[in-house]
């Protein structure tokens, strides 16, 4: 017999959190405690990590990310090869006797060394920020997973409680039917059967 949802047993979010984690909420690490407290108060756990991370970047960090993005692209490689080719052609053929950097291109080597010396730390800074962003994403994913696990646990408890309530209702209904059947049998003149009483 189906029961009205208003009559279904209430499953406390706090009790679900306690049962799942099998420890006091106050003893949990701060990140997990925050997730459980948001679960209990029906607060959101998921957030836009990308936007939060981008909002806290400084101008220098944004420039470093753009430089690293350009420095790791085919456009940079092709432009760089073009500049090298033009530099060598100009100093080898066009300015033969008046070349500002004749072969073995010592000035070009100095420029390339300076470029590498500046580009390497910029790329490393960008990689560190990418790793930090990945940590933020992993933490957010973990919090969302804990919240989802708590919700699933609560739903299981609620279904179990509803099933138990329906089972009790079914047993009670069966007992009433047995009583009615016994009364009907007695009313129709049948004998008392062992084990069936009012």
C-alpha positions in Angstrom: 0.0 0.0 0.0 1.6 3.3 -1.1 2.0 6.0 1.5 1.8 9.7 1.0 5.2 11.3 0.8 4.3 13.6 3.7 4.0 10.5 5.9 7.3 9.0 4.8 10.0 8.9 7.5 12.4 11.9 7.6 16.0 11.1 7.1 18.3 13.7 8.7 21.2 15.0 6.7 23.3 15.3 9.8 22.6 11.7 10.8 23.5 10.6 7.2 26.8 12.5 7.4 27.6 11.0 10.7 26.9 7.4 9.6 28.8 7.8 6.4 31.9 9.3 7.9 31.8 7.2 11.0 33.4 9.9 13.1 32.5 13.2 14.7 32.1 16.0 12.2 34.3 18.3 14.3 37.2 15.8 14.1 37.3 15.9 10.3 39.9 17.9 8.4 38.7 21.4 7.5 38.0 20.6 3.8 35.8 17.6 4.6 34.1 19.4 7.5 33.2 22.3 5.2 31.6 19.8 2.7 29.7 18.1 5.4 28.5 21.4 6.9 27.3 22.5 3.4 25.6 19.2 3.0 23.8 19.6 6.3 22.7 23.1 5.5 21.9 22.2 1.9 24.5 24.6 0.6 26.3 24.3 -2.7 29.6 22.6 -2.9 30.4 22.8 -6.7 32.0 26.0 -7.8 33.6 27.5 -10.9 37.2 26.9 -10.1 38.4 28.3 -13.5 36.7 31.7 -12.9 37.9 31.9 -9.3 41.5 31.1 -10.3 41.5 33.6 -13.2 40.1 36.3 -10.9 43.0 36.0 -8.4 45.8 36.3 -11.1 47.9 39.4 -11.2 48.7 41.3 -14.4 52.3 39.9 -14.4 50.9 36.3 -14.1 48.5 36.9 -16.9 51.3 38.3 -19.1 53.5 35.3 -18.2 50.7 32.9 -19.2 50.3 34.7 -22.5 54.1 34.7 -23.2 54.2 30.9 -22.3 51.2 30.2 -24.5 52.8 32.0 -27.4 56.3 30.6 -26.7 54.9 27.1 -26.9 53.1 27.5 -30.2 53.9 26.8 -33.9 53.5 30.4 -34.6 56.4 31.2 -32.3 58.6 28.5 -33.8 57.9 29.6 -37.4 58.4 33.3 -36.5 61.7 32.4 -34.7 63.0 30.4 -37.6 62.1 33.3 -39.9 64.0 35.8 -37.8 67.0 33.5 -37.6 67.0 33.0 -41.4 66.7 36.7 -42.1 69.4 37.5 -39.5 71.8 35.1 -41.1 70.9 36.1 -44.7 71.4 39.8 -43.9 74.7 39.3 -42.1 76.1 36.8 -44.6 75.0 38.0 -48.0 73.4 41.5 -47.9 75.9 43.3 -45.7 79.0 41.2 -46.6 81.8 43.6 -45.6 79.7 45.8 -43.3 77.8 43.1 -41.3 76.9 44.0 -37.8 77.1 40.3 -36.7 79.3 38.4 -39.1 79.7 34.6 -39.1 79.8 32.9 -36.4 77.0 35.2 -35.3 78.1 36.0 -31.8 75.5 38.7 -31.3 72.8 36.3 -32.4 74.1 33.7 -29.9 73.9 36.4 -27.2 70.3 37.3 -28.2 69.3 33.7 -28.2 70.9 33.1 -24.8 69.1 36.1 -23.3 65.8 35.0 -24.9 66.2 31.5 -23.4 67.2 32.9 -20.0 64.0 35.1 -19.9 61.7 32.5 -21.5 62.5 29.6 -19.2 61.4 31.2 -15.9 58.3 32.6 -17.5 57.3 29.1 -18.8 58.1 27.6 -15.3 55.9 30.2 -13.6 53.1 29.4 -16.0 53.5 25.7 -15.4 53.4 26.3 -11.6 50.1 28.1 -12.1 48.8 25.3 -14.2 49.7 22.9 -11.4 48.0 25.1 -8.9 44.9 25.3 -11.0 44.9 21.5 -11.2 45.1 21.3 -7.4 42.1 23.6 -7.2 40.2 21.4 -9.7 41.1 18.2 -7.8 40.0 19.7 -4.5 36.7 20.9 -6.0 36.1 17.4 -7.6 36.8 15.8 -4.2 34.3 18.1 -2.4 31.7 17.4 -5.1 32.3 13.7 -4.8 32.0 13.7 -1.0 28.7 15.7 -1.3 27.4 13.3 -3.9 28.3 10.3 -1.7 26.5 11.9 1.2 23.4 12.5 -0.9 23.4 9.0 -2.2 23.8 7.6 1.3 20.9 9.8 2.5 18.7 8.6 -0.4 19.5 5.0 0.4 18.5 5.6 4.0 15.3 7.3 3.0 14.4 4.4 0.6 15.2 1.9 3.4 13.0 3.7 5.9 10.2 4.0 3.3 10.5 0.3 2.6 10.4 -0.6 6.3 7.3 1.6 6.7 5.6 0.0 3.7 6.6 -3.5 5.1 5.0 -2.7 8.5 1.9 -1.3 6.7 1.7 -4.5 4.6 2.0 -6.8 7.6 -0.7 -4.7 9.5 -3.0 -4.9 6.4 -2.4 -8.7 6.2 -3.3 -9.1 9.8 -6.5 -7.2 9.3 -7.4 -9.3 6.3 -6.7 -12.5 8.3 -9.1 -11.3 11.0 -11.7 -10.4 8.5 -11.4 -13.8 6.8 -11.7 -15.6 10.2 -14.8 -13.6 11.0 -16.3 -14.3 7.6 -15.5 -18.0 8.0 -17.1 -18.1 11.5 -20.1 -16.1 10.2 -20.6 -18.6 7.4 -20.6 -21.5 9.9 -17.2 -22.9 9.6 -15.2 -24.4 12.4 -12.4 -22.6 14.2 -9.1 -23.2 12.6 -6.1 -23.6 14.9 -4.0 -20.4 15.1 -6.6 -18.0 13.8 -8.2 -15.8 16.5 -9.8 -12.3 16.7 
